[in-house]
Amino acid sequence: MSAGRGRRTASRGPSFGELYMPKLASVLREGYGPTALRADAIAGLTVAIVALPLSMAIAIASGVSPDRGLFTAIVGGFIVSALGGSRFQIGGPAGAFIVLVSATAQRHGVEGLILATAMSGVLLMLAGYLRLGSYIKFIPYPVTIGFTAGIGVVILASQLHDFFGLTLSGPEPGELIAKLHALADAAATVNAQAVGVGLLTIGTIMAIKRWRPAWPALLIAIAAASAATALPGLQVETIGSRFGGIPRTLPLPHLPEFTLEKAAAVLPDAVAFTLLGAIESLLSAVVADGMTGRRHRSNCELVAQGAANIGSALFGGICVTGTIARTATNVRAGAHGPVSGMLHALFLLVFMLVAAPLASYIPLAALAGMLATVAWNMIEKHAIGALVRSSWGDAIVLGVTFALVIFRDLTEGIVVGFSLGALLFIHRMASAIEVESHMPVVEDDRPDAENGGRVAYDPSSADDPDTVVYRISGAFFFGAASTVGTVLDRIADQPKNFVLDFSQVPFLDSTAANVVEGTLRRAERAGVSFHVSGAGQQVRRMLMTHGLTRSRVRYRKNIAGALRDIRRERGPEGS
């Protein structure tokens, strides 16, 4: 009795509490002392130094004021680390969202953007509680590389305005081709000083990463560019000249403006935020797992991302997601657990309280140069080359996703790319299935000492014109059903006995089972005896569900057992 209870306990799935327990609770249960706190404090400070200029730059590129980027990193980053399912995830505004956030702000205004962010938070929490996080891993690799590269190109294009200090005759268009035309028309207004500041920023970042990779390249580059603005006669636009600086405190939380009409209008944007946020955050968590050997809880992470987006919206922030670059920085800086992410948010708050006036001197061309390097790094050149060389199918999925992200819409690129990837997988799996026909199959010979339970050699099994054996190898599903069905259609022309071997079939779906049942009906009309061998538990259950019951079919463990049944039924007179 106790053994049975033990088996039931071992086989039960994880409880709700186990699935959604934040990693912070797990770390604290393990024991958390001064050594771990010191490691987390150093890692949190390191990440905050990286996140400070990046959060403002992403906010500006997204079409909102720089302080909203800081609000997002502080509030959203704290909640992601406190409630998340990853030990090392760092949350905040991400470059991947620039395109979507900018388009939403243009269509619905800042209040509409904040409402869409809050609605996205609700959808992310719902996705986590429905345990949809387990399925995000099914996004094909070419789709991930394609949309990331597409986002990188769009971000690069979005920074040309500030990098060259252009003066446009009207609002900057969102579509890539229209944007490039507008920028080309304003080419005569190029500010050489802004270009110099942008190049100084890029050069500084590249030099530090090459010769002093442990130094905070982004912060040093922005500081150097800001110092350059103090030179006499240098005329470049800064955060102060465009936005009037940033506040020194967090705003009071408030609900975004809500009406049913406005909610319906921003719902497509909220869905897009949800889809991209889930993919980006879980990919970031997977990267952290690969670097540390740990394992995140995907559904718990989605719930935390949802709560973080709601919290960010309450404080006037924008979309929050897990950020791959900052998460990797956190790991490399020696973080012990989620406390580092929480401290990163607190350090950002301190920076904002103390150094907010200094942010007014940051040149927009420097932030554009910094984002240009981030966007360039998002385009994984080696991965693209490997995918193009690997197969035409992967290259098509990559190219279509990339093109749709650039010229159409990010969500459309993901959906179409995923659909093409799924079709490619179905085609490959359907092509991999094989059907062998034997009259009948004779097992490989083995020494007598290894004969095991096999019966002695029967000469009649070597040549039996009344028996045919088909062996199916591979996943037998709707994609392969037509191919296999064409072969099995000849069953009515076969002799008295038919053996269908499933020992090499790991999976069978309802479409395939229906094909086999159709073959059985033709066999019954022709008076053919039907035998199934080697079917596993899942395959046998599916076949029986679709009418291949024991009253119509003989089931045996292997082909030899089916052939013995046939010889036994035939009797001595039929030998």
Number of C-alpha atoms within 10 A of each C-alpha: 5 7 8 9 9 10 10 10 10 9 8 8 9 9 9 9 9 12 17 22 17 25 24 18 14 15 15 13 9 8 8 12 9 8 10 16 17 15 17 26 23 18 25 29 21 23 28 29 19 20 27 24 24 28 24 26 27 27 27 23 24 27 18 23 22 24 26 25 30 32 30 30 36 33 29 35 33 26 27 33 32 22 23 34 31 31 30 33 34 39 35 34 31 26 24 25 26 23 23 21 28 21 19 22 18 16 13 17 14 21 16 22 29 30 28 35 34 27 24 31 31 20 20 32 25 16 20 23 17 11 16 15 21 13 10 15 13 10 17 20 16 26 26 20 23 28 28 24 27 27 26 27 20 21 27 20 17 25 22 19 23 25 29 23 23 20 16 15 10 7 8 14 16 15 15 16 13 12 18 18 12 18 23 13 14 16 16 10 14 17 17 15 18 25 21 17 29 28 19 20 30 23 16 20 24 17 14 17 15 10 9 12 12 12 13 16 22 28 20 17 27 30 19 17 25 22 13 16 20 11 9 7 8 12 14 21 18 22 22 17 14 12 14 13 20 22 13 16 14 17 11 8 12 11 14 19 11 11 10 7 8 15 16 12 15 21 16 15 24 27 19 21 27 28 19 18 27 27 20 22 25 30 19 25 30 21 18 25 18 11 12 13 10 13 14 21 21 28 27 27 32 34 28 29 37 33 24 34 35 31 27 30 32 22 22 27 31 33 36 35 34 31 25 22 18 24 23 19 20 29 23 15 20 19 24 21 26 31 26 35 33 24 24 33 32 20 21 24 22 15 16 23 15 12 13 16 15 15 23 18 21 25 29 30 30 33 30 31 29 28 26 24 18 18 23 16 14 21 19 14 12 9 14 19 11 12 19 18 11 11 10 11 19 21 19 18 27 28 21 20 32 27 17 20 25 23 14 14 16 24 21 14 25 25 15 16 28 21 16 21 23 16 14 16 15 16 14 14 16 21 13 13 20 17 15 12 15 12 17 21 20 12 8 5 9 9 7 9 6 9 11 9 6 10 10 8 9 8 8 9 17 12 12 15 13 14 21 19 22 21 20 19 17 20 21 28 21 18 20 22 22 15 16 20 16 10 13 19 15 12 18 18 11 15 17 17 21 25 29 23 25 25 19 17 18 15 16 23 16 17 17 24 25 20 20 22 18 18 18 24 18 18 23 14 9 15 13 21 18 22 24 24 23 21 23 16 10 12 21 20 15 18 22 15 13 18 18 24 15 10 7 15 16 16 21 18 15 16 25 18 16 25 22 14 15 20 15 12 10 11 10 8 5 8 9
